[in-house]
Amino acid sequence: MKALSVIPETLLLLLDRIQSEGRCKTPLILTSKALLEYNYRCFCSLLPVDAVFFPVKANNVPEVLVCLRDQGARFEAASSDELYLLLHTGIASSDVIFSNPIKSPEHIARAHLAGVRTFAFDAASEVRKIQRHAPQSEVYVRIEVSNEGAEWKLHHKFGAPGNEVVGLCTAARDAGLVPVGLAFHVGWNNGRLDSWSRALQHSVQIAESCIRQGIPLRSINIGGGFPAHGGDQYARLKDIADVLRPTLRILKEELGLLLYAEPGSFIAANACVMVCRVLDVMQRRDQAWVYVDSGINQGFYWIYAGVKYQVVAAQPRSRQTRSYVVTGPTCDSHDIFGEAIELPADLREGDLLLVFPAGAYISSARNYNGFAYPAVLFE
Ligand SMILES: Cc1ncc(COP(=O)(O)O)c(C=O)c1O
């Protein structure tokens, strides 16, 4: 996978400042409030969204959630623990949608008790669960769309086929629920324009058939998947907005629907960099190895799925480079950021390395999606 981006100047200046103030204790996920705010504003100015629901799974740091709330974001939770985190952060349950299409009954009941009234679903079995544990709630159907072009595909796991949607909405209505919309996700880091335009056209066609069948939908949620790793994310979002514009006109002006989105990576990824410290540099057989004080097991699990991160020296002394294996501190031999990373030839213990982008799916990798690790029963 190709996924390297340039570290924003804002983060480098922030690093200089915290170093000069003696506050750079590694390992550290350095997070720029200014970049988060900038990304949020860019997103809303490039796409005519009526609401942004920030997915907590992308970054669950309370300060990040508060910052986005203050910008006007609403939130998408995948579990009751994610919801409780939002509530503790001062976010109102009326600003939260519950998006996991397949949910445990306990999570639905807790969310309903806390005041959440909007749930995703993609199967008739889920209608029965929501009817029972969150009666009279609003529901929206996650539909299946092509994930062609995505660096990480999501469409095998979730999404109802288009021809089942009217039936699912009817079943929901018969169960006393209120079908209000459709949602899709084109897969992570998807810059392929025809995938975006086909997904939106497909969902607009489905919305039209729902409306013809007397199911008055209110919104289409175009999910996440906006490119954030690799290339200029702002230019790439503008290209997506351009290709979606004709269909968005139908969605808004002809059908009178609201446009929602759930950008996770676009908002958070480039707002953070991991700062780690070199523990040792050594030659093992024919390779040079760099050991740093934080590795894949501290949140960079997507490396196992092929996602690449940029690793650079924070303050290189020499311009001469050589190729290193960069590895974390654990005894796990898979704990490797990359096997041929170019870094200064004179790298040594105590130097700082930067791993970028580190804002999406890294701090939140602990109890990911708000699902706790299994308890241990010992007897
Ligand atoms: C339902 C839902 N919405 C939004 C997102 C955020 O996606 P991204 O980080 O690609 O913007 C995800 C990510 O998995 C998701 O599952």
Ligand as a Chemical Component Dictionary entry (heavy atoms), coordinates in Angstrom:
data_LIG
# 
_chem_comp.id                   LIG 
_chem_comp.type                 NON-POLYMER 
_chem_comp.pdbx_formal_charge   0 
_chem_comp.three_letter_code    LIG 
# 
loop_
_chem_comp_atom.comp_id 
_chem_comp_atom.atom_id 
_chem_comp_atom.alt_atom_id 
_chem_comp_atom.type_symbol 
_chem_comp_atom.charge 
_chem_comp_atom.model_Cartn_x 
_chem_comp_atom.model_Cartn_y 
_chem_comp_atom.model_Cartn_z 
_chem_comp_atom.pdbx_ordinal 
LIG C1 C1 C 0 -19.533 3.669 10.097 1  
LIG C2 C2 C 0 -18.228 4.359 9.888  2  
LIG N1 N1 N 0 -18.234 5.682 9.657  3  
LIG C3 C3 C 0 -17.081 6.371 9.466  4  
LIG C4 C4 C 0 -15.862 5.729 9.523  5  
LIG C5 C5 C 0 -14.616 6.555 9.316  6  
LIG O1 O1 O 0 -13.949 6.213 8.162  7  
LIG P1 P1 P 0 -12.651 7.022 7.690  8  
LIG O2 O2 O 0 -11.661 6.971 8.755  9  
LIG O3 O3 O 0 -12.250 6.293 6.452  10 
LIG O4 O4 O 0 -13.094 8.413 7.398  11 
LIG C6 C6 C 0 -15.801 4.344 9.731  12 
LIG C7 C7 C 0 -14.518 3.629 9.746  13 
LIG O5 O5 O 0 -14.408 2.450 9.805  14 
LIG C8 C8 C 0 -17.025 3.644 9.931  15 
LIG O6 O6 O 0 -17.031 2.322 10.165 16 
# 
loop_
_chem_comp_bond.comp_id 
_chem_comp_bond.atom_id_1 
_chem_comp_bond.atom_id_2 
_chem_comp_bond.value_order 
_chem_comp_bond.pdbx_ordinal 
LIG C1 C2 SING 1  
LIG C2 N1 SING 2  
LIG C2 C8 DOUB 3  
LIG N1 C3 DOUB 4  
LIG C3 C4 SING 5  
LIG C4 C5 SING 6  
LIG C4 C6 DOUB 7  
LIG C5 O1 SING 8  
LIG O1 P1 SING 9  
LIG P1 O2 DOUB 10 
LIG P1 O3 SING 11 
LIG P1 O4 SING 12 
LIG C6 C7 SING 13 
LIG C6 C8 SING 14 
LIG C7 O5 DOUB 15 
LIG C8 O6 SING 16 
# 
